[in-house]
């Protein structure tokens, strides 16, 4: 069992750690200088009454309403189909037992 590789890792870590910190710090300072030297850009903030936003909200509301109506109709149709199938089954059973 050798401790040579263990101490070698510590020496290597001790040598590269300060270099890594210096490179990271230089990168952060450089990016800060580049960002602060760029001209300020003001983005337009849309108001609540912006027609585009209102149209989008109305479209979303219409889409969600249509989806809700679709699923409600689909469920109702499924229930109705189930009732129709039950009625047919009970009628067939009644006819079967009546013929016995």
C-alpha positions in Angstrom: 0.0 0.0 0.0 1.6 3.2 -1.2 0.9 6.7 0.1 2.9 8.3 -2.8 -0.2 8.6 -5.1 -2.2 10.2 -2.3 0.3 12.9 -1.5 0.8 13.4 -5.2 -2.9 14.2 -5.6 -2.7 16.7 -2.7 0.3 18.4 -4.3 -1.4 18.6 -7.7 -4.6 20.0 -6.1 -2.6 22.5 -4.1 -0.9 23.7 -7.3 -3.9 23.9 -9.6 -6.5 25.3 -7.1 -5.0 28.9 -7.0 -4.6 29.0 -10.7 -8.2 27.9 -11.2 -9.4 30.6 -8.8 -7.4 33.3 -10.6 -8.8 32.2 -14.0 -12.4 32.2 -12.7 -12.0 35.6 -11.1 -10.5 37.1 -14.3 -13.4 35.6 -16.3 -15.9 37.1 -13.9 -14.2 40.6 -14.0 -14.0 40.5 -17.8 -17.6 39.6 -18.2 -18.6 42.3 -15.7 -16.7 44.9 -17.7 -18.2 43.8 -21.0 -21.8 43.8 -19.6 -21.4 47.2 -18.0 -19.9 48.7 -21.1 -22.9 47.7 -23.3 -25.5 50.4 -23.9 -28.6 50.1 -21.7 -31.6 48.5 -23.5 -35.1 49.3 -22.4 -37.6 46.6 -23.2 -41.2 47.7 -23.7 -43.3 46.6 -20.8 -46.8 45.7 -22.0 -49.7 47.2 -20.2 -52.7 45.2 -18.9 -54.9 46.8 -21.5 -52.6 46.0 -24.4 -54.9 44.7 -27.3 -52.4 41.9 -28.1 -52.5 40.6 -24.6 -56.3 40.9 -24.4 -56.7 39.0 -27.7 -54.4 36.3 -26.4 -56.4 36.0 -23.2 -59.7 35.9 -25.1 -58.3 33.2 -27.4 -57.0 31.2 -24.4 -60.4 31.5 -22.7 -62.2 30.4 -25.9 -59.9 27.5 -26.3 -60.3 26.3 -22.7 -64.1 26.7 -22.9 -64.2 24.6 -26.1 -62.0 21.9 -24.5 -64.3 21.9 -21.4 -67.4 21.6 -23.5 -65.8 18.9 -25.6 -64.9 16.7 -22.6 -68.2 17.3 -21.0 -70.0 16.3 -24.2 -67.7 13.3 -24.6 -68.4 12.2 -21.0 -72.2 12.7 -21.4 -72.1 10.7 -24.7 -70.2 7.9 -23.0 -72.8 7.9 -20.1 -75.6 7.9 -22.6 -74.0 5.1 -24.6 -73.6 3.1 -21.4 -77.3 3.6 -20.5 -78.3 2.6 -24.1 -76.1 -0.5 -23.9 -77.5 -1.4 -20.4 -81.1 -1.0 -21.7 -80.4 -3.2 -24.7 -78.8 -5.8 -22.5 -81.7 -5.8 -20.0 -84.2 -6.0 -22.9 -82.4 -8.9 -24.4 -82.2 -10.7 -21.0 -86.0 -10.1 -20.4 -86.8 -11.4 -23.9 -84.5 -14.5 -23.3 -86.1 -15.3 -20.0 -89.6 -14.6 -21.3 -89.0 -17.1 -24.1 -88.1 -19.9 -21.6 
